[in-house]
């Protein structure tokens, strides 16, 4: 299993930021962005989630394939 550690903050901030582009959703997405932002300000080394969310595995095979394709296109 891939551990994101401190890089997890970037992913957690990116997802609600992308959703915030949609009209009418930006207020909710902004509130969701505040949670990891406060954790960063508090000095947490990695994002902290409730236990029922934290124990679920995050499938990364699709993400890594997309990242590889994006890297190949940029080259």
Protein Blocks (a to p, Z undefined) as FASTA:
>chain_A
ZZfklmmmmmmmmmmmmmmmpghklmmmmmmmmmmmmmmmnopabdcddfklmmpccdfk
lmmmmmmmmmmmmZZ
